[in-house]
Amino acid sequence: MKKEFVVGVTGASGVVYARRLLEVLCERATVHIVISDTARQIAGIEGVNLEGFGAIYAENSDLAADIASGSFRYDGMAIVPCSMKTLAAVSNGFADNLIARAADVCLKEKRPLLLLLREMPLSRIHLKNMLAADDAGATVMVASPPFYQRPQTIDDLVDMVVARVLDHMGVEHDLGTRWSGYDA
């Protein structure tokens, strides 16, 4: 049976991570995509197109969408990138839009929820919200690519971060090179 996921894209820099995740995930699963208005603006600034994937698009204002209900079954959700505003909403149960509501559903239904943060430095408030999200059952990830594979391009760096997201979603992939130890 084909897996089914929700991908939320919020207003933080790093929309390229969402694009790459969608490229891979849409080939392997049924995907519901929700893009915030700010994410659309940032995608334009960063030159990233999030349209045209073989996926189900929903408006962030549509709180009556199927993915807003716990009775609608899906395998998990990733918010990529996850803005600090969205982190605050998720960690405090403030579900005033579809992305936050779908995340709330994941937490209450004990489904995997991954939050890929792309912000620095982090304030004490950010750190508290990260801990609260983790305590609620979310997996908090930071878009921090490793360099031990000696990446040659930005795409290599993006793939290494997206590979970790896919790993935590339980999706097979061939992105990046896995660590195999080193000769000391």
PyMOL commands that set and color helices and strands:
alter all, ss='L'
color gray80, all
select helices_A, chain A and resi 15-28+37-46+66-68+84-91+98-108+124-136+154-169
alter helices_A, ss='H'
color red, helices_A
select strands_A, chain A and resi 3-9+29-35+56-59+76-82+113-117+139-142
alter strands_A, ss='S'
color yellow, strands_A
deselect
rebuild
show_as cartoon
